[in-house]
Amino acid sequence: MTTNTDRVIETLQRWPGLDDDQLAHQANIRPRQQVNQICRHLESLGKLRRSMGPENKTVNTLIDDTATSVWQK
């Protein structure tokens, strides 16, 4: 079964640098706040970088492709 975390990671592997709104749309995750929570947690694990993008929105970029296995521990 694919989790929302898996969907976030897979989406960011395809399209790095998406903001939370774009990521929620591309990964088809509702509500959008789930994406924010997942990304903040992955950031706290050192698996994702959240930085200010060109439209003053936080964008997400994976640091490590093994993020899924770390999330499940």
PDB file of N, H, CA, C and O in Angstrom:
ATOM      1  N   MET A   1       0.838  -1.185   0.000  1.00  0.00           N
ATOM      2  CA  MET A   1       0.000   0.000   0.000  1.00  0.00           C
ATOM      3  C   MET A   1       0.884   1.249   0.000  1.00  0.00           C
ATOM      4  O   MET A   1       1.827   1.350   0.785  1.00  0.00           O
ATOM      5  N   THR A   2       0.581   2.170  -0.859  1.00  0.00           N
ATOM      6  H   THR A   2      -0.185   2.088  -1.497  1.00  0.00           H
ATOM      7  CA  THR A   2       1.345   3.411  -0.961  1.00  0.00           C
ATOM      8  C   THR A   2       0.815   4.414   0.063  1.00  0.00           C
ATOM      9  O   THR A   2      -0.379   4.711   0.097  1.00  0.00           O
ATOM     10  N   THR A   3       1.715   4.929   0.892  1.00  0.00           N
ATOM     11  H   THR A   3       2.685   4.688   0.865  1.00  0.00           H
ATOM     12  CA  THR A   3       1.330   5.930   1.884  1.00  0.00           C
ATOM     13  C   THR A   3       1.469   7.328   1.287  1.00  0.00           C
ATOM     14  O   THR A   3       2.063   7.501   0.223  1.00  0.00           O
ATOM     15  N   ASN A   4       0.924   8.310   1.974  1.00  0.00           N
ATOM     16  H   ASN A   4       0.442   8.169   2.839  1.00  0.00           H
ATOM     17  CA  ASN A   4       1.086   9.697   1.524  1.00  0.00           C
ATOM     18  C   ASN A   4       2.555  10.106   1.557  1.00  0.00           C
ATOM     19  O   ASN A   4       2.995  10.895   0.721  1.00  0.00           O
ATOM     20  N   THR A   5       3.307   9.585   2.500  1.00  0.00           N
ATOM     21  H   THR A   5       2.950   8.944   3.179  1.00  0.00           H
ATOM     22  CA  THR A   5       4.744   9.871   2.547  1.00  0.00           C
ATOM     23  C   THR A   5       5.427   9.336   1.290  1.00  0.00           C
ATOM     24  O   THR A   5       6.254  10.019   0.685  1.00  0.00           O
ATOM     25  N   ASP A   6       5.075   8.116   0.905  1.00  0.00           N
ATOM     26  H   ASP A   6       4.403   7.562   1.397  1.00  0.00           H
ATOM     27  CA  ASP A   6       5.620   7.542  -0.328  1.00  0.00           C
ATOM     28  C   ASP A   6       5.273   8.425  -1.523  1.00  0.00           C
ATOM     29  O   ASP A   6       6.112   8.662  -2.392  1.00  0.00           O
ATOM     30  N   ARG A   7       4.044   8.906  -1.561  1.00  0.00           N
ATOM     31  H   ARG A   7       3.363   8.714  -0.854  1.00  0.00           H
ATOM     32  CA  ARG A   7       3.606   9.740  -2.678  1.00  0.00           C
ATOM     33  C   ARG A   7       4.360  11.061  -2.717  1.00  0.00           C
ATOM     34  O   ARG A   7       4.713  11.547  -3.791  1.00  0.00           O
ATOM     35  N   VAL A   8       4.607  11.646  -1.544  1.00  0.00           N
ATOM     36  H   VAL A   8       4.320  11.251  -0.671  1.00  0.00           H
ATOM     37  CA  VAL A   8       5.383  12.890  -1.482  1.00  0.00           C
ATOM     38  C   VAL A   8       6.785  12.649  -2.023  1.00  0.00           C
ATOM     39  O   VAL A   8       7.278  13.421  -2.846  1.00  0.00           O
ATOM     40  N   ILE A   9       7.425  11.585  -1.564  1.00  0.00           N
ATOM     41  H   ILE A   9       7.025  10.958  -0.896  1.00  0.00           H
ATOM     42  CA  ILE A   9       8.798  11.280  -1.988  1.00  0.00           C
ATOM     43  C   ILE A   9       8.855  11.003  -3.483  1.00  0.00           C
ATOM     44  O   ILE A   9       9.716  11.536  -4.183  1.00  0.00           O
ATOM     45  N   GLU A  10       7.948  10.178  -3.969  1.00  0.00           N
ATOM     46  H   GLU A  10       7.249   9.745  -3.400  1.00  0.00           H
ATOM     47  CA  GLU A  10       7.930   9.850  -5.395  1.00  0.00           C
ATOM     48  C   GLU A  10       7.705  11.098  -6.247  1.00  0.00           C
ATOM     49  O   GLU A  10       8.323  11.258  -7.299  1.00  0.00           O
ATOM     50  N   THR A  11       6.827  11.968  -5.794  1.00  0.00           N
ATOM     51  H   THR A  11       6.325  11.838  -4.939  1.00  0.00           H
ATOM     52  CA  THR A  11       6.544  13.203  -6.538  1.00  0.00           C
ATOM     53  C   THR A  11       7.763  14.113  -6.555  1.00  0.00           C
ATOM     54  O   THR A  11       8.091  14.691  -7.592  1.00  0.00           O
ATOM     55  N   LEU A  12       8.436  14.246  -5.419  1.00  0.00           N
ATOM     56  H   LEU A  12       8.170  13.776  -4.577  1.00  0.00           H
ATOM     57  CA  LEU A  12       9.619  15.106  -5.365  1.00  0.00           C
ATOM     58  C   LEU A  12      10.799  14.513  -6.130  1.00  0.00           C
ATOM     59  O   LEU A  12      11.675  15.249  -6.584  1.00  0.00           O
ATOM     60  N   GLN A  13      10.829  13.200  -6.276  1.00  0.00           N
ATOM     61  H   GLN A  13      10.118  12.601  -5.908  1.00  0.00           H
ATOM     62  CA  GLN A  13      11.867  12.595  -7.103  1.00  0.00           C
ATOM     63  C   GLN A  13      11.655  12.970  -8.569  1.00  0.00           C
ATOM     64  O   GLN A  13      12.615  13.150  -9.318  1.00  0.00           O
ATOM     65  N   ARG A  14      10.407  13.084  -8.966  1.00  0.00           N
ATOM     66  H   ARG A  14       9.627  12.938  -8.358  1.00  0.00           H
ATOM     67  CA  ARG A  14      10.082  13.462 -10.349  1.00  0.00           C
ATOM     68  C   ARG A  14      10.199  14.962 -10.579  1.00  0.00           C
ATOM     69  O   ARG A  14      10.728  15.405 -11.598  1.00  0.00           O
ATOM     70  N   TRP A  15       9.696  15.745  -9.615  1.00  0.00           N
ATOM     71  H   TRP A  15       9.265  15.385  -8.787  1.00  0.00           H
ATOM     72  CA  TRP A  15       9.642  17.205  -9.761  1.00  0.00           C
ATOM     73  C   TRP A  15      10.195  17.880  -8.506  1.00  0.00           C
ATOM     74  O   TRP A  15       9.419  18.343  -7.671  1.00  0.00           O
ATOM     75  N   PRO A  16      11.510  17.944  -8.359  1.00  0.00           N
ATOM     76  CA  PRO A  16      12.086  18.600  -7.173  1.00  0.00           C
ATOM     77  C   PRO A  16      11.754  20.090  -7.163  1.00  0.00           C
ATOM     78  O   PRO A  16      11.584  20.713  -8.211  1.00  0.00           O
ATOM     79  N   GLY A  17      11.666  20.638  -5.974  1.00  0.00           N
ATOM     80  H   GLY A  17      11.803  20.132  -5.122  1.00  0.00           H
ATOM     81  CA  GLY A  17      11.472  22.075  -5.844  1.00  0.00           C
ATOM     82  C   GLY A  17      10.028  22.525  -5.878  1.00  0.00           C
ATOM     83  O   GLY A  17       9.760  23.693  -6.160  1.00  0.00           O
ATOM     84  N   LEU A  18       9.082  21.628  -5.597  1.00  0.00           N
ATOM     85  H   LEU A  18       9.301  20.679  -5.369  1.00  0.00           H
ATOM     86  CA  LEU A  18       7.676  22.019  -5.545  1.00  0.00           C
ATOM     87  C   LEU A  18       7.348  22.620  -4.179  1.00  0.00           C
ATOM     88  O   LEU A  18       7.882  22.189  -3.157  1.00  0.00           O
ATOM     89  N   ASP A  19       6.463  23.618  -4.173  1.00  0.00           N
ATOM     90  H   ASP A  19       6.029  23.968  -5.004  1.00  0.00           H
ATOM     91  CA  ASP A  19       5.983  24.120  -2.893  1.00  0.00           C
ATOM     92  C   ASP A  19       4.878  23.180  -2.388  1.00  0.00           C
ATOM     93  O   ASP A  19       4.467  22.269  -3.106  1.00  0.00           O
ATOM     94  N   ASP A  20       4.401  23.398  -1.166  1.00  0.00           N
ATOM     95  H   ASP A  20       4.735  24.139  -0.583  1.00  0.00           H
ATOM     96  CA  ASP A  20       3.422  22.481  -0.575  1.00  0.00           C
ATOM     97  C   ASP A  20       2.137  22.403  -1.400  1.00  0.00           C
ATOM     98  O   ASP A  20       1.572  21.320  -1.556  1.00  0.00           O
ATOM     99  N   ASP A  21       1.671  23.532  -1.928  1.00  0.00           N
ATOM    100  H   ASP A  21       2.131  24.411  -1.802  1.00  0.00           H
ATOM    101  CA  ASP A  21       0.451  23.527  -2.740  1.00  0.00           C
ATOM    102  C   ASP A  21       0.645  22.703  -4.007  1.00  0.00           C
ATOM    103  O   ASP A  21      -0.195  21.869  -4.344  1.00  0.00           O
ATOM    104  N   GLN A  22       1.738  22.933  -4.700  1.00  0.00           N
ATOM    105  H   GLN A  22       2.421  23.610  -4.427  1.00  0.00           H
ATOM    106  CA  GLN A  22       2.034  22.187  -5.927  1.00  0.00           C
ATOM    107  C   GLN A  22       2.212  20.702  -5.634  1.00  0.00           C
ATOM    108  O   GLN A  22       1.736  19.847  -6.380  1.00  0.00           O
ATOM    109  N   LEU A  23       2.899  20.414  -4.548  1.00  0.00           N
ATOM    110  H   LEU A  23       3.286  21.109  -3.942  1.00  0.00           H
ATOM    111  CA  LEU A  23       3.161  19.036  -4.160  1.00  0.00           C
ATOM    112  C   LEU A  23       1.859  18.306  -3.827  1.00  0.00           C
ATOM    113  O   LEU A  23       1.657  17.168  -4.251  1.00  0.00           O
ATOM    114  N   ALA A  24       0.988  18.950  -3.078  1.00  0.00           N
ATOM    115  H   ALA A  24       1.151  19.875  -2.734  1.00  0.00           H
ATOM    116  CA  ALA A  24      -0.306  18.351  -2.746  1.00  0.00           C
ATOM    117  C   ALA A  24      -1.100  18.061  -4.015  1.00  0.00           C
ATOM    118  O   ALA A  24      -1.734  17.012  -4.130  1.00  0.00           O
ATOM    119  N   HIS A  25      -1.065  18.983  -4.959  1.00  0.00           N
ATOM    120  H   HIS A  25      -0.550  19.835  -4.866  1.00  0.00           H
ATOM    121  CA  HIS A  25      -1.787  18.800  -6.217  1.00  0.00           C
ATOM    122  C   HIS A  25      -1.193  17.646  -7.030  1.00  0.00           C
ATOM    123  O   HIS A  25      -1.924  16.760  -7.474  1.00  0.00           O
ATOM    124  N   GLN A  26       0.128  17.653  -7.226  1.00  0.00           N
ATOM    125  H   GLN A  26       0.721  18.373  -6.865  1.00  0.00           H
ATOM    126  CA  GLN A  26       0.781  16.624  -8.031  1.00  0.00           C
ATOM    127  C   GLN A  26       0.675  15.232  -7.399  1.00  0.00           C
ATOM    128  O   GLN A  26       0.529  14.239  -8.111  1.00  0.00           O
ATOM    129  N   ALA A  27       0.746  15.157  -6.078  1.00  0.00           N
ATOM    130  H   ALA A  27       0.864  15.964  -5.499  1.00  0.00           H
ATOM    131  CA  ALA A  27       0.681  13.871  -5.372  1.00  0.00           C
ATOM    132  C   ALA A  27      -0.758  13.456  -5.077  1.00  0.00           C
ATOM    133  O   ALA A  27      -1.013  12.343  -4.616  1.00  0.00           O
ATOM    134  N   ASN A  28      -1.695  14.365  -5.347  1.00  0.00           N
ATOM    135  H   ASN A  28      -1.488  15.269  -5.721  1.00  0.00           H
ATOM    136  CA  ASN A  28      -3.115  14.118  -5.095  1.00  0.00           C
ATOM    137  C   ASN A  28      -3.370  13.774  -3.629  1.00  0.00           C
ATOM    138  O   ASN A  28      -3.992  12.762  -3.305  1.00  0.00           O
ATOM    139  N   ILE A  29      -2.869  14.652  -2.750  1.00  0.00           N
ATOM    140  H   ILE A  29      -2.364  15.474  -3.013  1.00  0.00           H
ATOM    141  CA  ILE A  29      -3.037  14.478  -1.312  1.00  0.00           C
ATOM    142  C   ILE A  29      -3.906  15.614  -0.786  1.00  0.00           C
ATOM    143  O   ILE A  29      -3.631  16.789  -1.029  1.00  0.00           O
ATOM    144  N   ARG A  30      -4.948  15.247  -0.071  1.00  0.00           N
ATOM    145  H   ARG A  30      -5.171  14.292   0.126  1.00  0.00           H
ATOM    146  CA  ARG A  30      -5.836  16.216   0.557  1.00  0.00           C
ATOM    147  C   ARG A  30      -6.008  15.827   2.018  1.00  0.00           C
ATOM    148  O   ARG A  30      -6.075  14.630   2.298  1.00  0.00           O
ATOM    149  N   PRO A  31      -6.080  16.730   2.943  1.00  0.00           N
ATOM    150  CA  PRO A  31      -5.861  18.169   2.787  1.00  0.00           C
ATOM    151  C   PRO A  31      -4.380  18.494   2.616  1.00  0.00           C
ATOM    152  O   PRO A  31      -3.510  17.687   2.946  1.00  0.00           O
ATOM    153  N   ARG A  32      -4.116  19.662   2.107  1.00  0.00           N
ATOM    154  H   ARG A  32      -4.823  20.317   1.840  1.00  0.00           H
ATOM    155  CA  ARG A  32      -2.763  20.115   1.830  1.00  0.00           C
ATOM    156  C   ARG A  32      -1.904  20.126   3.093  1.00  0.00           C
ATOM    157  O   ARG A  32      -0.689  19.947   3.009  1.00  0.00           O
ATOM    158  N   GLN A  33      -2.498  20.329   4.235  1.00  0.00           N
ATOM    159  H   GLN A  33      -3.485  20.475   4.303  1.00  0.00           H
ATOM    160  CA  GLN A  33      -1.744  20.382   5.489  1.00  0.00           C
ATOM    161  C   GLN A  33      -0.987  19.076   5.746  1.00  0.00           C
ATOM    162  O   GLN A  33       0.042  19.075   6.421  1.00  0.00           O
ATOM    163  N   GLN A  34      -1.500  17.960   5.204  1.00  0.00           N
ATOM    164  H   GLN A  34      -2.336  17.961   4.656  1.00  0.00           H
ATOM    165  CA  GLN A  34      -0.784  16.694   5.359  1.00  0.00           C
ATOM    166  C   GLN A  34       0.575  16.751   4.690  1.00  0.00           C
ATOM    167  O   GLN A  34       1.559  16.230   5.215  1.00  0.00           O
ATOM    168  N   VAL A  35       0.626  17.379   3.539  1.00  0.00           N
ATOM    169  H   VAL A  35      -0.173  17.802   3.112  1.00  0.00           H
ATOM    170  CA  VAL A  35       1.898  17.535   2.828  1.00  0.00           C
ATOM    171  C   VAL A  35       2.858  18.350   3.676  1.00  0.00           C
ATOM    172  O   VAL A  35       4.034  18.007   3.796  1.00  0.00           O
ATOM    173  N   ASN A  36       2.365  19.416   4.258  1.00  0.00           N
ATOM    174  H   ASN A  36       1.409  19.695   4.160  1.00  0.00           H
ATOM    175  CA  ASN A  36       3.203  20.260   5.114  1.00  0.00           C
ATOM    176  C   ASN A  36       3.765  19.455   6.281  1.00  0.00           C
ATOM    177  O   ASN A  36       4.956  19.548   6.578  1.00  0.00           O
ATOM    178  N   GLN A  37       2.930  18.674   6.940  1.00  0.00           N
ATOM    179  H   GLN A  37       1.962  18.599   6.699  1.00  0.00           H
ATOM    180  CA  GLN A  37       3.378  17.875   8.081  1.00  0.00           C
ATOM    181  C   GLN A  37       4.409  16.827   7.656  1.00  0.00           C
ATOM    182  O   GLN A  37       5.420  16.635   8.333  1.00  0.00           O
ATOM    183  N   ILE A  38       4.153  16.161   6.551  1.00  0.00           N
ATOM    184  H   ILE A  38       3.332  16.317   6.001  1.00  0.00           H
ATOM    185  CA  ILE A  38       5.085  15.144   6.059  1.00  0.00           C
ATOM    186  C   ILE A  38       6.426  15.777   5.720  1.00  0.00           C
ATOM    187  O   ILE A  38       7.478  15.259   6.097  1.00  0.00           O
ATOM    188  N   CYS A  39       6.387  16.896   5.011  1.00  0.00           N
ATOM    189  H   CYS A  39       5.532  17.317   4.706  1.00  0.00           H
ATOM    190  CA  CYS A  39       7.638  17.555   4.607  1.00  0.00           C
ATOM    191  C   CYS A  39       8.406  18.088   5.803  1.00  0.00           C
ATOM    192  O   CYS A  39       9.633  17.996   5.835  1.00  0.00           O
ATOM    193  N   ARG A  40       7.713  18.640   6.782  1.00  0.00           N
ATOM    194  H   ARG A  40       6.716  18.715   6.756  1.00  0.00           H
ATOM    195  CA  ARG A  40       8.399  19.126   7.980  1.00  0.00           C
ATOM    196  C   ARG A  40       9.051  17.980   8.737  1.00  0.00           C
ATOM    197  O   ARG A  40      10.149  18.131   9.273  1.00  0.00           O
ATOM    198  N   HIS A  41       8.380  16.832   8.784  1.00  0.00           N
ATOM    199  H   HIS A  41       7.488  16.709   8.348  1.00  0.00           H
ATOM    200  CA  HIS A  41       8.968  15.678   9.460  1.00  0.00           C
ATOM    201  C   HIS A  41      10.187  15.160   8.695  1.00  0.00           C
ATOM    202  O   HIS A  41      11.221  14.871   9.297  1.00  0.00           O
ATOM    203  N   LEU A  42      10.069  15.041   7.379  1.00  0.00           N
ATOM    204  H   LEU A  42       9.229  15.276   6.889  1.00  0.00           H
ATOM    205  CA  LEU A  42      11.216  14.596   6.585  1.00  0.00           C
ATOM    206  C   LEU A  42      12.384  15.567   6.724  1.00  0.00           C
ATOM    207  O   LEU A  42      13.543  15.151   6.727  1.00  0.00           O
ATOM    208  N   GLU A  43      12.084  16.850   6.840  1.00  0.00           N
ATOM    209  H   GLU A  43      11.143  17.188   6.837  1.00  0.00           H
ATOM    210  CA  GLU A  43      13.142  17.840   7.060  1.00  0.00           C
ATOM    211  C   GLU A  43      13.813  17.602   8.413  1.00  0.00           C
ATOM    212  O   GLU A  43      15.037  17.682   8.520  1.00  0.00           O
ATOM    213  N   SER A  44      13.021  17.312   9.441  1.00  0.00           N
ATOM    214  H   SER A  44      12.027  17.247   9.354  1.00  0.00           H
ATOM    215  CA  SER A  44      13.599  17.088  10.778  1.00  0.00           C
ATOM    216  C   SER A  44      14.490  15.853  10.806  1.00  0.00           C
ATOM    217  O   SER A  44      15.388  15.748  11.641  1.00  0.00           O
ATOM    218  N   LEU A  45      14.239  14.914   9.889  1.00  0.00           N
ATOM    219  H   LEU A  45      13.509  15.000   9.210  1.00  0.00           H
ATOM    220  CA  LEU A  45      15.068  13.715   9.779  1.00  0.00           C
ATOM    221  C   LEU A  45      16.290  13.937   8.897  1.00  0.00           C
ATOM    222  O   LEU A  45      17.137  13.054   8.764  1.00  0.00           O
ATOM    223  N   GLY A  46      16.376  15.128   8.293  1.00  0.00           N
ATOM    224  H   GLY A  46      15.688  15.845   8.401  1.00  0.00           H
ATOM    225  CA  GLY A  46      17.501  15.431   7.426  1.00  0.00           C
ATOM    226  C   GLY A  46      17.371  14.825   6.039  1.00  0.00           C
ATOM    227  O   GLY A  46      18.369  14.669   5.336  1.00  0.00           O
ATOM    228  N   LYS A  47      16.163  14.482   5.641  1.00  0.00           N
ATOM    229  H   LYS A  47      15.352  14.608   6.212  1.00  0.00           H
ATOM    230  CA  LYS A  47      15.933  13.833   4.349  1.00  0.00           C
ATOM    231  C   LYS A  47      15.388  14.785   3.295  1.00  0.00           C
ATOM    232  O   LYS A  47      15.315  14.430   2.119  1.00  0.00           O
ATOM    233  N   LEU A  48      15.008  15.976   3.701  1.00  0.00           N
ATOM    234  H   LEU A  48      15.067  16.264   4.656  1.00  0.00           H
ATOM    235  CA  LEU A  48      14.394  16.934   2.797  1.00  0.00           C
ATOM    236  C   LEU A  48      14.830  18.337   3.204  1.00  0.00           C
ATOM    237  O   LEU A  48      14.974  18.630   4.391  1.00  0.00           O
ATOM    238  N   ARG A  49      15.037  19.196   2.220  1.00  0.00           N
ATOM    239  H   ARG A  49      14.920  18.958   1.256  1.00  0.00           H
ATOM    240  CA  ARG A  49      15.384  20.595   2.491  1.00  0.00           C
ATOM    241  C   ARG A  49      14.187  21.456   2.106  1.00  0.00           C
ATOM    242  O   ARG A  49      13.631  21.319   1.016  1.00  0.00           O
ATOM    243  N   ARG A  50      13.804  22.342   3.014  1.00  0.00           N
ATOM    244  H   ARG A  50      14.257  22.453   3.899  1.00  0.00           H
ATOM    245  CA  ARG A  50      12.734  23.304   2.747  1.00  0.00           C
ATOM    246  C   ARG A  50      13.389  24.684   2.711  1.00  0.00           C
ATOM    247  O   ARG A  50      14.034  25.105   3.671  1.00  0.00           O
ATOM    248  N   SER A  51      13.215  25.371   1.602  1.00  0.00           N
ATOM    249  H   SER A  51      12.691  25.029   0.822  1.00  0.00           H
ATOM    250  CA  SER A  51      13.843  26.683   1.459  1.00  0.00           C
ATOM    251  C   SER A  51      12.887  27.627   0.737  1.00  0.00           C
ATOM    252  O   SER A  51      11.917  27.194   0.115  1.00  0.00           O
ATOM    253  N   MET A  52      13.177  28.923   0.830  1.00  0.00           N
ATOM    254  H   MET A  52      13.965  29.275   1.335  1.00  0.00           H
ATOM    255  CA  MET A  52      12.330  29.921   0.203  1.00  0.00           C
ATOM    256  C   MET A  52      12.506  29.879  -1.306  1.00  0.00           C
ATOM    257  O   MET A  52      13.625  29.944  -1.815  1.00  0.00           O
ATOM    258  N   GLY A  53      11.393  29.772  -2.015  1.00  0.00           N
ATOM    259  H   GLY A  53      10.483  29.720  -1.603  1.00  0.00           H
ATOM    260  CA  GLY A  53      11.415  29.724  -3.470  1.00  0.00           C
ATOM    261  C   GLY A  53      11.243  31.095  -4.086  1.00  0.00           C
ATOM    262  O   GLY A  53      11.171  32.096  -3.373  1.00  0.00           O
ATOM    263  N   PRO A  54      11.176  31.147  -5.414  1.00  0.00           N
ATOM    264  CA  PRO A  54      11.113  32.415  -6.128  1.00  0.00           C
ATOM    265  C   PRO A  54       9.829  33.214  -5.871  1.00  0.00           C
ATOM    266  O   PRO A  54       9.826  34.433  -6.044  1.00  0.00           O
ATOM    267  N   GLU A  55       8.754  32.560  -5.467  1.00  0.00           N
ATOM    268  H   GLU A  55       8.756  31.569  -5.327  1.00  0.00           H
ATOM    269  CA  GLU A  55       7.494  33.266  -5.203  1.00  0.00           C
ATOM    270  C   GLU A  55       7.260  33.448  -3.708  1.00  0.00           C
ATOM    271  O   GLU A  55       6.120  33.593  -3.266  1.00  0.00           O
ATOM    272  N   ASN A  56       8.346  33.440  -2.928  1.00  0.00           N
ATOM    273  H   ASN A  56       9.272  33.322  -3.287  1.00  0.00           H
ATOM    274  CA  ASN A  56       8.282  33.557  -1.472  1.00  0.00           C
ATOM    275  C   ASN A  56       7.431  32.467  -0.836  1.00  0.00           C
ATOM    276  O   ASN A  56       6.773  32.691   0.180  1.00  0.00           O
ATOM    277  N   LYS A  57       7.452  31.287  -1.442  1.00  0.00           N
ATOM    278  H   LYS A  57       7.987  31.104  -2.267  1.00  0.00           H
ATOM    279  CA  LYS A  57       6.797  30.116  -0.878  1.00  0.00           C
ATOM    280  C   LYS A  57       7.890  29.090  -0.586  1.00  0.00           C
ATOM    281  O   LYS A  57       8.898  29.023  -1.289  1.00  0.00           O
ATOM    282  N   THR A  58       7.679  28.306   0.444  1.00  0.00           N
ATOM    283  H   THR A  58       6.860  28.360   1.016  1.00  0.00           H
ATOM    284  CA  THR A  58       8.646  27.282   0.807  1.00  0.00           C
ATOM    285  C   THR A  58       8.593  26.148  -0.206  1.00  0.00           C
ATOM    286  O   THR A  58       7.529  25.595  -0.484  1.00  0.00           O
ATOM    287  N   VAL A  59       9.757  25.810  -0.753  1.00  0.00           N
ATOM    288  H   VAL A  59      10.621  26.259  -0.527  1.00  0.00           H
ATOM    289  CA  VAL A  59       9.850  24.704  -1.705  1.00  0.00           C
ATOM    290  C   VAL A  59      10.601  23.539  -1.072  1.00  0.00           C
ATOM    291  O   VAL A  59      11.413  23.722  -0.166  1.00  0.00           O
ATOM    292  N   ASN A  60      10.315  22.349  -1.563  1.00  0.00           N
ATOM    293  H   ASN A  60       9.655  22.201  -2.299  1.00  0.00           H
ATOM    294  CA  ASN A  60      10.824  21.112  -0.985  1.00  0.00           C
ATOM    295  C   ASN A  60      11.734  20.398  -1.968  1.00  0.00           C
ATOM    296  O   ASN A  60      11.402  20.241  -3.142  1.00  0.00           O
ATOM    297  N   THR A  61      12.896  19.964  -1.469  1.00  0.00           N
ATOM    298  H   THR A  61      13.166  20.091  -0.515  1.00  0.00           H
ATOM    299  CA  THR A  61      13.846  19.222  -2.287  1.00  0.00           C
ATOM    300  C   THR A  61      14.386  18.064  -1.457  1.00  0.00           C
ATOM    301  O   THR A  61      14.866  18.261  -0.340  1.00  0.00           O
ATOM    302  N   LEU A  62      14.304  16.858  -2.008  1.00  0.00           N
ATOM    303  H   LEU A  62      13.914  16.698  -2.914  1.00  0.00           H
ATOM    304  CA  LEU A  62      14.850  15.695  -1.308  1.00  0.00           C
ATOM    305  C   LEU A  62      16.365  15.791  -1.227  1.00  0.00           C
ATOM    306  O   LEU A  62      17.025  16.231  -2.168  1.00  0.00           O
ATOM    307  N   ILE A  63      16.896  15.378  -0.101  1.00  0.00           N
ATOM    308  H   ILE A  63      16.360  15.021   0.664  1.00  0.00           H
ATOM    309  CA  ILE A  63      18.335  15.309   0.092  1.00  0.00           C
ATOM    310  C   ILE A  63      18.793  13.870  -0.095  1.00  0.00           C
ATOM    311  O   ILE A  63      19.892  13.623  -0.591  1.00  0.00           O
ATOM    312  N   ASP A  64      17.946  12.918   0.304  1.00  0.00           N
ATOM    313  H   ASP A  64      17.053  13.119   0.708  1.00  0.00           H
ATOM    314  CA  ASP A  64      18.319  11.506   0.336  1.00  0.00           C
ATOM    315  C   ASP A  64      17.158  10.673  -0.186  1.00  0.00           C
ATOM    316  O   ASP A  64      16.044  10.788   0.325  1.00  0.00           O
ATOM    317  N   ASP A  65      17.392   9.841  -1.190  1.00  0.00           N
ATOM    318  H   ASP A  65      18.297   9.748  -1.605  1.00  0.00           H
ATOM    319  CA  ASP A  65      16.347   9.006  -1.769  1.00  0.00           C
ATOM    320  C   ASP A  65      15.902   7.864  -0.857  1.00  0.00           C
ATOM    321  O   ASP A  65      14.930   7.177  -1.173  1.00  0.00           O
ATOM    322  N   THR A  66      16.583   7.646   0.258  1.00  0.00           N
ATOM    323  H   THR A  66      17.372   8.204   0.515  1.00  0.00           H
ATOM    324  CA  THR A  66      16.189   6.586   1.166  1.00  0.00           C
ATOM    325  C   THR A  66      15.216   7.099   2.230  1.00  0.00           C
ATOM    326  O   THR A  66      15.025   6.448   3.258  1.00  0.00           O
ATOM    327  N   ALA A  67      14.610   8.242   1.995  1.00  0.00           N
ATOM    328  H   ALA A  67      14.765   8.770   1.161  1.00  0.00           H
ATOM    329  CA  ALA A  67      13.723   8.856   2.978  1.00  0.00           C
ATOM    330  C   ALA A  67      12.587   7.928   3.385  1.00  0.00           C
ATOM    331  O   ALA A  67      12.186   7.940   4.549  1.00  0.00           O
ATOM    332  N   THR A  68      12.059   7.133   2.477  1.00  0.00           N
ATOM    333  H   THR A  68      12.384   7.123   1.532  1.00  0.00           H
ATOM    334  CA  THR A  68      10.940   6.266   2.796  1.00  0.00           C
ATOM    335  C   THR A  68      11.292   5.277   3.892  1.00  0.00           C
ATOM    336  O   THR A  68      10.517   5.104   4.833  1.00  0.00           O
ATOM    337  N   SER A  69      12.448   4.622   3.793  1.00  0.00           N
ATOM    338  H   SER A  69      13.077   4.762   3.029  1.00  0.00           H
ATOM    339  CA  SER A  69      12.811   3.623   4.795  1.00  0.00           C
ATOM    340  C   SER A  69      13.030   4.265   6.157  1.00  0.00           C
ATOM    341  O   SER A  69      12.721   3.651   7.179  1.00  0.00           O
ATOM    342  N   VAL A  70      13.551   5.473   6.196  1.00  0.00           N
ATOM    343  H   VAL A  70      13.803   5.971   5.367  1.00  0.00           H
ATOM    344  CA  VAL A  70      13.762   6.162   7.473  1.00  0.00           C
ATOM    345  C   VAL A  70      12.425   6.545   8.095  1.00  0.00           C
ATOM    346  O   VAL A  70      12.256   6.448   9.310  1.00  0.00           O
ATOM    347  N   TRP A  71      11.480   6.975   7.277  1.00  0.00           N
ATOM    348  H   TRP A  71      11.617   7.054   6.289  1.00  0.00           H
ATOM    349  CA  TRP A  71      10.163   7.375   7.772  1.00  0.00           C
ATOM    350  C   TRP A  71       9.469   6.200   8.454  1.00  0.00           C
ATOM    351  O   TRP A  71       8.782   6.391   9.457  1.00  0.00           O
ATOM    352  N   GLN A  72       9.637   5.002   7.930  1.00  0.00           N
ATOM    353  H   GLN A  72      10.195   4.848   7.115  1.00  0.00           H
ATOM    354  CA  GLN A  72       8.929   3.843   8.438  1.00  0.00           C
ATOM    355  C   GLN A  72       9.531   3.268   9.699  1.00  0.00           C
ATOM    356  O   GLN A  72       8.929   2.390  10.317  1.00  0.00           O
ATOM    357  N   LYS A  73      10.711   3.738  10.106  1.00  0.00           N
ATOM    358  H   LYS A  73      11.201   4.451   9.604  1.00  0.00           H
ATOM    359  CA  LYS A  73      11.348   3.199  11.324  1.00  0.00           C
ATOM    360  C   LYS A  73      10.728   3.789  12.561  1.00  0.00           C
ATOM    361  O   LYS A  73      11.133   3.455  13.674  1.00  0.00           O
TER     362      LYS A  73
END
